[in-house]
Amino acid sequence: MRQTSLSVSIWRGGQTGTFENYSVPCRDNQTVLDVVTYVQRHIDPTLSYRFACRVGMCGSCAMTVNGRPRWTCRTHVSRVNHGGTLEIAPLSNLPVIKDLATDMKPFFEKWQSSNHRNPVTTRSSRSGRTNQSALPPTPASSASIVASATPPAIRYGGTTII
């Protein structure tokens, strides 16, 4: 039987707040960003969140979905809903402005001071040695979701981002 609605818990408030529950129609090819947009346009116009391109290029729509940081425009509901439920929160390790919108200023300041380099320290499984490798430059918005997922492992130009 086809699922007709989703039970969605969305973070409301700032650094302190609570999850509020919403019922959202379930549609084919629906992204998590579509769900958030539906809530804002049809249920609660005070919901705050960010997005720009909607095609997986800018990363401004990054949020925590069921405990994992994700680009919501690229995350299809069918791949992440657990029994018809979703939990959507702001990215962790960033100050919350309101609801799902985070303050990216601390991240961008540190990223700017790193000269936009993305050196990552890795451990070779064969030798046990630690090597530093430089990854190709990544847009800052993409790096922010990675930093949210693994803050101790992400360093830019010797500066811990988060």
Backbone torsions as a table, in degrees:
resi	resn	phi	psi	omega
1	MET	NA	133.9	-177.8
2	ARG	-73.8	135.2	177.8
3	GLN	-73.5	133.1	-177.2
4	THR	-105.3	-20.7	179.1
5	SER	-145.3	158.7	177.6
6	LEU	-114.8	144.0	170.9
7	SER	-98.8	114.7	-172.3
8	VAL	-117.0	125.4	174.2
9	SER	-103.0	121.4	-177.3
10	ILE	-121.4	134.4	177.8
11	TRP	-64.4	130.5	176.5
12	ARG	-126.8	131.6	179.4
13	GLY	122.3	-163.1	178.4
14	GLY	-104.3	-133.3	177.2
15	GLN	-58.8	-36.1	172.4
16	THR	-110.4	141.8	-178.0
17	GLY	-179.2	-157.5	-179.0
18	THR	-153.0	161.7	175.2
19	PHE	-86.0	136.8	173.7
20	GLU	-113.8	145.1	-176.8
21	ASN	-99.5	141.3	179.2
22	TYR	-136.5	150.0	172.9
23	SER	-106.0	123.2	-174.9
24	VAL	-124.9	136.9	176.8
25	PRO	-59.7	140.1	177.8
26	CYS	-94.3	127.7	-178.0
27	ARG	-127.2	157.6	176.3
28	ASP	-64.9	143.6	177.0
29	ASN	58.2	28.0	-178.8
30	GLN	-81.0	133.4	175.3
31	THR	-96.7	165.6	176.4
32	VAL	-63.2	-36.0	176.6
33	LEU	-62.5	-37.5	175.3
34	ASP	-59.6	-39.6	179.6
35	VAL	-64.5	-47.9	-179.8
36	VAL	-62.2	-42.6	179.3
37	THR	-63.5	-39.9	177.5
38	TYR	-59.8	-46.4	179.6
39	VAL	-59.3	-45.7	-177.6
40	GLN	-67.1	-38.2	-176.0
41	ARG	-84.7	-29.0	-172.7
42	HIS	-116.0	-20.4	-174.8
43	ILE	-117.7	-51.6	-175.4
44	ASP	-139.6	95.9	-177.2
45	PRO	-67.9	-6.6	178.9
46	THR	-86.4	-4.3	179.6
47	LEU	-65.1	128.0	-179.8
48	SER	-106.7	135.1	176.6
49	TYR	-162.5	170.8	-179.3
50	ARG	-121.2	146.6	167.2
51	PHE	-163.2	159.9	178.6
52	ALA	-137.9	-70.4	-169.2
53	CYS	-85.2	-29.4	-178.0
54	ARG	64.3	11.9	-179.2
55	VAL	-127.3	20.0	175.0
56	GLY	74.6	29.5	-179.5
57	MET	-108.2	-38.9	-168.8
58	CYS	-96.2	-28.3	-179.7
59	GLY	79.4	2.6	-177.0
60	SER	-68.9	-17.0	-179.0
61	CYS	-90.3	10.0	-176.8
62	ALA	-61.9	132.2	178.8
63	MET	-147.1	170.8	175.2
64	THR	-94.1	121.1	-178.2
65	VAL	-117.5	117.8	-177.5
66	ASN	50.4	41.2	174.7
67	GLY	86.4	-0.1	-179.4
68	ARG	-123.7	135.8	177.5
69	PRO	-68.2	133.8	-178.1
70	ARG	-148.2	153.4	167.4
71	TRP	-79.2	115.9	-173.6
72	THR	-71.1	-23.4	178.8
73	CYS	-74.6	-19.9	-178.9
74	ARG	-104.7	-5.1	-176.1
75	THR	-98.5	111.9	179.3
76	HIS	-80.4	135.3	-178.5
77	VAL	-55.4	-38.4	-177.5
78	SER	-59.9	-23.2	-179.2
79	ARG	-91.1	-15.6	-174.4
80	VAL	-124.1	-8.9	-178.5
81	ASN	-78.1	136.4	-179.3
82	HIS	-110.9	101.3	-179.3
83	GLY	63.5	31.0	178.5
84	GLY	83.5	17.3	179.5
85	THR	-124.7	150.0	174.8
86	LEU	-135.9	144.9	170.7
87	GLU	-121.5	122.9	-175.7
88	ILE	-122.4	126.5	-177.3
89	ALA	-136.8	166.5	175.0
90	PRO	-68.9	162.4	175.0
91	LEU	-58.1	140.3	177.2
92	SER	-77.9	164.4	177.4
93	ASN	69.4	10.1	173.3
94	LEU	-126.9	143.3	178.2
95	PRO	-63.2	137.3	179.4
96	VAL	-88.2	126.7	174.9
97	ILE	-79.8	-58.1	178.1
98	LYS	-164.0	132.0	176.5
99	ASP	55.5	-113.8	-175.9
100	LEU	-97.3	0.2	-179.2
101	ALA	-91.0	125.4	178.9
102	THR	-109.4	158.5	177.8
103	ASP	-85.8	110.5	-177.7
104	MET	-87.8	-4.6	-175.6
105	LYS	-55.4	-49.2	179.7
106	PRO	-59.2	-39.2	178.5
107	PHE	-63.7	-49.3	-177.0
108	PHE	-65.7	-35.2	177.5
109	GLU	-62.4	-44.7	179.2
110	LYS	-69.8	-38.6	178.4
111	TRP	-64.2	-41.1	178.4
112	GLN	-61.7	-42.6	-178.5
113	SER	-69.1	-15.0	179.3
114	SER	-87.9	3.0	-175.7
115	ASN	60.8	29.0	174.1
116	HIS	64.2	25.5	177.4
117	ARG	-93.7	154.4	-179.6
118	ASN	-124.9	58.0	176.4
119	PRO	-71.4	134.5	-179.7
120	VAL	-125.1	131.0	177.6
121	THR	-84.6	128.6	-179.4
122	THR	-126.7	157.1	177.2
123	ARG	-112.7	125.9	178.3
124	SER	-73.5	128.2	-178.3
125	SER	-70.4	-25.1	-179.3
126	ARG	-81.2	-47.2	-173.1
127	SER	-94.8	-20.7	-176.7
128	GLY	77.0	0.7	179.1
129	ARG	-82.0	153.8	175.5
130	THR	-98.3	126.8	180.0
131	ASN	-121.0	149.4	175.2
132	GLN	-106.7	126.8	178.6
133	SER	-122.7	144.0	179.0
134	ALA	-98.3	120.1	175.9
135	LEU	-84.0	157.1	175.5
136	PRO	-60.0	150.6	179.7
137	PRO	-54.4	138.3	179.0
138	THR	-117.7	140.3	176.1
139	PRO	-55.2	144.5	-177.0
140	ALA	-56.8	-37.3	-178.8
141	SER	-66.2	-33.1	176.3
142	SER	-70.0	-40.5	-179.9
143	ALA	-65.0	-30.4	-178.5
144	SER	-65.7	-35.2	179.0
145	ILE	-71.7	-35.7	176.4
146	VAL	-66.2	-43.2	179.1
147	ALA	-62.2	-35.1	179.0
148	SER	-68.5	-32.9	-177.7
149	ALA	-77.4	-37.5	-174.0
150	THR	-140.3	64.2	-173.3
151	PRO	-56.9	-37.8	-178.8
152	PRO	-68.3	-23.0	-175.1
153	ALA	-90.6	-11.7	-173.4
154	ILE	-101.2	118.0	177.6
155	ARG	-133.4	140.1	179.4
156	TYR	-122.9	116.2	177.5
157	GLY	55.8	35.4	179.5
158	GLY	82.3	1.1	-179.5
159	THR	-109.7	126.7	175.1
160	THR	-72.6	125.8	-175.1
161	ILE	-71.4	-46.8	-175.8
162	ILE	-125.7	NA	NA
